[in-house]
C-alpha cells in the first residue's frame, strides 16, 4: 500500500475494505483499489494463484473454504464459533487495467479520494495484491477451522476493485475486521506498522477496541513471524491515520496492517515466501482469537 501525505512518501494511501455476508456476490466485485492519487499502476501479475486460493471446503488441511463455507474439521476446538470476522485483502490483481475507474472519486468519511489504486510490488515484480490475497486465504482457512464465519471483500486476485468505501461498509456487520497490506516505502526501510483509526463520528465507538486489537496484532507479529517493527514509519510499529476510508467508515473494531516494506530486499524475500505468508496469517489468527475470546491460542 502506498502511504498518505502524512508519511515520508509522496504517495497517498487509501485502504479498501468492505463487508459481505456469505459468498461475495458477483455484483460486489466492481472495480477499485486502495491508494492515493499518483500511485503508479502495477501490471497484472499472471502467475497462477496458489493452491490454497481455490475456494473449496476443506477438512483439516490449510486450504481455504468458500467465503461462507462450513467450519472445517469438527474434531478441533472452535474458539470462534458464532463469531464473524471480516478480511480485506487490499487492492486487486487487475486494478492496473482500468485507471479511469480507479481514479473516480469516493467519500472516505472526511474527504474525497480515488476509488482505489494498484498497490506496490517488489523489485522482482511480486505484487502487493497477490501477497494480500494469499495471506487472506491462509487466514480465512485458519479462522474457519476455529469456527468463525469469514467475510472477504474479494474472492480472487484477477478482478478489479471494489472501491475503498464499499470495502469498508461491506465489513460493518462483523465482530472484528482487518485490512491486509504491504507497504511501498523507501528501499532502506524495513518492518511492519499497525495503522489505527482516529475518531471521526461513524467510528467513535470502536477507537478504544481497535487500539486494543492493534496491540494484539503487533504482539503476535513479533512473536510468531520473522517480521520486525518498522524503522521508517510510525512509532514503535503503530500509526494513527485519519485519511483512510477503511478506518474512517468502520463501525466495528478494525486495524490495517502494513506487513512489511516490499521495496526493501530483505522484507521482499519474506513477503513473497509462502511459508512466511502462512506465519503472518497464523499471527493474525492468534490476534483475532485473543481479541474475541480474551485468550491467546495454544499455538501462539
C-alpha positions as CSV (number, residue, x, y, z in Angstrom):
1,X,0.0,0.0,0.0
2,X,1.2,3.5,-0.8
3,X,1.4,5.8,2.2
4,X,-0.6,9.0,2.6
5,X,0.6,12.6,2.7
6,X,1.5,12.5,6.4
7,X,4.2,9.9,5.7
8,X,7.6,10.4,4.2
9,X,6.5,9.0,0.8
10,X,4.6,11.4,-1.5
11,X,2.0,8.8,-2.4
12,X,-1.4,8.7,-0.7
13,X,-2.7,5.6,1.0
14,X,-6.2,4.5,0.5
15,X,-7.5,1.4,2.1
16,X,-10.1,-0.8,0.7
17,X,-12.4,-2.6,3.0
18,X,-15.8,-3.9,2.6
19,X,-18.2,-6.2,4.2
20,X,-20.1,-9.1,2.7
21,X,-22.2,-11.8,4.3
22,X,-21.6,-15.3,2.9
23,X,-20.2,-15.6,-0.6
24,X,-19.2,-12.4,-2.3
25,X,-21.9,-11.6,-4.8
26,X,-20.7,-11.1,-8.4
27,X,-22.1,-7.6,-8.3
28,X,-19.8,-6.7,-5.4
29,X,-16.7,-7.1,-7.4
30,X,-17.0,-3.7,-9.0
31,X,-13.6,-2.1,-9.9
32,X,-11.4,-0.3,-7.3
33,X,-8.2,-0.4,-5.2
34,X,-6.7,1.4,-2.1
35,X,-4.2,4.1,-2.5
36,X,-4.0,7.8,-3.4
37,X,-3.6,10.0,-6.4
38,X,-0.3,9.5,-8.1
39,X,0.0,5.8,-7.2
40,X,1.7,4.0,-10.1
41,X,-0.2,1.3,-11.9
42,X,1.3,-2.1,-11.5
43,X,0.8,-4.6,-14.3
44,X,-1.4,-7.6,-13.6
45,X,0.7,-10.5,-12.3
46,X,-0.2,-13.5,-14.4
47,X,1.4,-16.2,-12.2
48,X,-1.1,-18.9,-11.2
49,X,-2.9,-18.4,-8.0
50,X,-1.7,-20.7,-5.2
51,X,-3.4,-23.9,-4.5
52,X,-4.9,-22.6,-1.2
53,X,-6.8,-19.9,-3.1
54,X,-9.1,-22.4,-4.7
55,X,-12.4,-21.8,-2.8
56,X,-13.2,-25.3,-1.8
57,X,-14.3,-26.8,1.5
58,X,-11.5,-28.4,3.5
59,X,-11.3,-30.9,6.3
60,X,-8.1,-30.4,8.3
61,X,-6.0,-29.0,5.5
62,X,-4.7,-25.4,5.3
63,X,-6.7,-24.8,2.1
64,X,-9.4,-22.2,2.4
65,X,-13.1,-22.9,2.1
66,X,-15.6,-20.6,0.3
67,X,-16.4,-17.3,1.9
68,X,-19.4,-18.8,3.7
69,X,-18.3,-22.4,3.9
70,X,-18.6,-25.0,6.6
71,X,-16.3,-24.6,9.6
72,X,-13.8,-27.3,8.7
73,X,-12.5,-30.0,11.0
74,X,-15.3,-30.7,13.5
75,X,-13.0,-32.5,15.8
76,X,-10.9,-29.4,16.6
77,X,-11.9,-27.0,19.3
78,X,-13.6,-24.0,17.8
79,X,-12.9,-20.9,19.9
80,X,-14.5,-18.6,17.4
81,X,-17.8,-20.5,17.0
82,X,-20.6,-18.0,16.4
83,X,-18.2,-15.1,15.5
84,X,-17.9,-13.2,12.2
85,X,-14.6,-12.0,11.0
86,X,-14.0,-9.5,8.2
87,X,-10.9,-9.6,6.0
88,X,-10.0,-7.1,3.3
89,X,-7.1,-8.1,1.1
90,X,-6.2,-4.7,-0.2
91,X,-6.2,-3.9,-4.0
92,X,-6.9,-6.5,-6.7
93,X,-4.8,-8.1,-9.4
94,X,-6.2,-6.4,-12.4
95,X,-6.7,-2.9,-10.9
96,X,-4.0,-1.5,-13.2
97,X,-6.1,-2.4,-16.3
98,X,-8.7,0.3,-15.6
99,X,-7.1,3.6,-14.4
100,X,-10.3,5.6,-15.1
101,X,-12.2,3.5,-12.7
102,X,-9.5,3.7,-10.0
103,X,-9.4,7.5,-10.2
104,X,-13.1,8.2,-9.9
105,X,-13.8,9.8,-6.5
106,X,-15.5,8.3,-3.5
107,X,-16.1,9.7,0.0
108,X,-13.7,8.3,2.6
109,X,-15.5,9.7,5.7
110,X,-13.7,13.0,5.7
111,X,-13.0,14.0,2.1
112,X,-13.0,12.6,-1.4
113,X,-10.3,10.3,-2.7
114,X,-9.6,7.8,-5.5
115,X,-11.8,4.7,-5.6
116,X,-8.7,2.5,-5.4
117,X,-5.1,2.1,-6.6
118,X,-2.9,-0.7,-7.8
119,X,-0.7,-1.2,-4.7
120,X,3.0,-1.7,-4.7
121,X,5.4,-4.5,-5.7
122,X,8.8,-5.9,-5.0
123,X,11.8,-5.2,-7.3
124,X,11.2,-8.6,-8.8
125,X,7.6,-7.8,-9.7
126,X,5.8,-9.7,-6.9
127,X,2.7,-7.7,-6.4
128,X,1.2,-6.4,-3.1
129,X,-2.3,-7.5,-4.3
130,X,-1.1,-11.1,-4.6
131,X,0.6,-11.0,-1.2
132,X,-2.5,-9.6,0.4
133,X,-4.8,-12.2,-1.2
134,X,-2.5,-15.1,-0.3
135,X,-2.3,-14.1,3.4
136,X,-6.1,-13.5,3.4
137,X,-6.7,-17.0,2.1
138,X,-4.5,-18.6,4.7
139,X,-6.1,-16.6,7.4
140,X,-9.6,-17.3,6.2
141,X,-8.9,-21.1,6.3
142,X,-7.5,-20.9,9.8
143,X,-10.4,-18.8,11.1
144,X,-13.0,-21.2,9.6
145,X,-11.3,-24.1,11.3
146,X,-11.7,-22.0,14.5
147,X,-15.4,-22.0,13.9
148,X,-15.7,-18.4,12.6
149,X,-17.7,-17.2,9.7
150,X,-15.4,-15.3,7.4
151,X,-16.4,-12.4,5.1
152,X,-14.0,-11.4,2.4
153,X,-14.1,-8.2,0.2
154,X,-12.8,-10.2,-2.8
155,X,-12.5,-13.9,-3.6
156,X,-9.7,-13.9,-6.2
157,X,-6.8,-11.9,-7.5
158,X,-7.9,-11.5,-11.1
159,X,-10.6,-8.8,-10.7
160,X,-10.9,-5.1,-10.3
161,X,-12.0,-3.4,-7.0
162,X,-14.2,-2.8,-5.1
163,X,-13.7,0.8,-4.1
164,X,-12.4,1.6,-0.7
165,X,-15.6,3.0,0.7
166,X,-17.6,-0.1,-0.4
167,X,-15.0,-2.4,1.1
168,X,-15.4,-0.7,4.4
169,X,-19.1,-0.9,4.6
170,X,-19.2,-4.5,3.5
171,X,-17.4,-5.5,6.7
172,X,-19.5,-3.4,9.1
173,X,-21.6,-6.3,10.3
174,X,-18.7,-8.4,11.6
175,X,-17.3,-8.8,15.1
176,X,-13.8,-7.6,14.1
177,X,-12.1,-6.8,10.8
178,X,-8.6,-6.5,9.4
179,X,-7.2,-4.9,6.3
180,X,-4.1,-6.7,4.9
181,X,-1.5,-4.7,3.1
182,X,2.2,-4.4,2.4
183,X,3.9,-1.0,2.1
184,X,5.8,0.8,-0.7
185,X,8.3,2.7,1.4
186,X,12.0,3.6,0.9
187,X,14.3,0.7,-0.1
188,X,16.3,1.1,3.1
189,X,13.3,0.8,5.4
190,X,12.1,-2.5,6.9
191,X,9.3,-3.7,9.1
192,X,5.5,-3.7,9.8
193,X,3.2,-1.0,11.0
194,X,-0.2,-1.3,12.5
195,X,-2.5,1.5,11.3
196,X,-5.3,2.6,13.6
197,X,-8.4,4.8,13.3
198,X,-8.9,8.3,14.5
199,X,-12.4,9.2,15.8
200,X,-14.5,11.0,13.1
201,X,-18.1,10.2,14.0
202,X,-19.1,6.9,12.5
203,X,-16.1,5.1,14.1
204,X,-16.2,6.9,17.5
205,X,-17.3,3.8,19.4
206,X,-14.6,1.5,18.2
207,X,-11.5,3.5,18.7
208,X,-10.5,2.0,22.1
209,X,-11.3,-1.5,21.0
210,X,-9.4,-1.0,17.7
211,X,-6.3,0.1,19.7
212,X,-6.6,-3.0,21.8
213,X,-6.9,-5.2,18.7
214,X,-3.9,-3.4,17.1
215,X,-1.8,-4.2,20.2
216,X,-2.6,-7.9,19.8
217,X,-1.7,-7.8,16.1
218,X,1.6,-6.1,16.9
219,X,2.5,-8.6,19.7
220,X,1.6,-11.6,17.5
221,X,3.6,-10.5,14.5
222,X,6.7,-10.0,16.8
223,X,6.2,-13.4,18.5
224,X,5.2,-15.6,15.5
225,X,6.8,-14.2,12.4
226,X,10.3,-13.0,11.2
227,X,8.9,-9.5,10.6
228,X,10.3,-6.7,12.7
229,X,8.8,-3.3,13.8
230,X,9.1,-0.6,11.1
231,X,12.2,1.5,11.3
232,X,10.9,4.1,8.8
233,X,7.2,4.7,9.5
234,X,5.1,5.3,12.6
235,X,6.4,4.9,16.2
236,X,7.2,1.5,17.6
237,X,5.2,-0.1,14.8
238,X,2.0,2.0,15.3
239,X,0.5,4.8,13.3
240,X,-2.9,6.6,13.6
241,X,-4.5,7.5,10.3
242,X,-7.5,9.8,9.6
243,X,-7.4,9.7,5.8
244,X,-8.3,6.0,5.1
245,X,-11.8,5.0,4.1
246,X,-11.4,1.6,5.7
247,X,-10.7,3.1,9.1
248,X,-12.9,6.2,8.9
249,X,-16.0,4.4,7.8
250,X,-15.7,1.3,10.1
251,X,-18.3,0.7,12.8
252,X,-16.5,-2.5,14.0
253,X,-13.1,-2.8,15.7
254,X,-10.6,-2.7,12.9
255,X,-6.9,-2.1,12.0
256,X,-4.9,-2.1,8.8
257,X,-1.6,-4.0,8.9
258,X,1.3,-3.0,6.6
259,X,3.0,-6.4,7.0
260,X,6.4,-5.2,5.6
261,X,8.0,-3.0,3.0
262,X,8.1,-4.5,-0.5
263,X,10.8,-2.3,-2.0
264,X,13.3,-3.5,0.7
265,X,15.1,-6.6,-0.5
266,X,15.0,-8.4,2.9
267,X,11.4,-7.7,3.5
268,X,10.6,-8.6,-0.1
269,X,12.1,-12.1,0.3
270,X,9.9,-12.7,3.4
271,X,6.7,-11.2,2.0
272,X,6.9,-13.3,-1.2
273,X,7.6,-16.5,0.6
274,X,4.6,-18.9,1.0
275,X,5.9,-20.2,4.3
276,X,6.3,-16.7,5.7
277,X,2.9,-15.7,4.4
278,X,1.5,-18.6,6.4
279,X,3.3,-17.4,9.5
280,X,1.8,-13.9,9.1
281,X,-1.7,-15.4,8.7
282,X,-1.2,-17.5,11.8
283,X,-0.1,-14.5,13.8
284,X,-3.2,-12.6,12.6
285,X,-5.4,-15.6,13.6
286,X,-3.8,-15.6,17.1
287,X,-4.5,-11.8,17.5
288,X,-8.1,-12.3,16.4
289,X,-8.6,-15.2,18.8
290,X,-7.1,-13.1,21.6
291,X,-9.3,-10.2,20.8
292,X,-12.6,-12.1,20.6
293,X,-12.0,-14.7,23.4
294,X,-9.6,-12.9,25.8
295,X,-7.1,-15.7,25.5
296,X,-4.1,-16.4,23.2
297,X,-4.4,-19.7,21.3
298,X,-2.2,-22.6,22.4
299,X,0.0,-22.4,19.3
300,X,0.9,-18.7,20.0
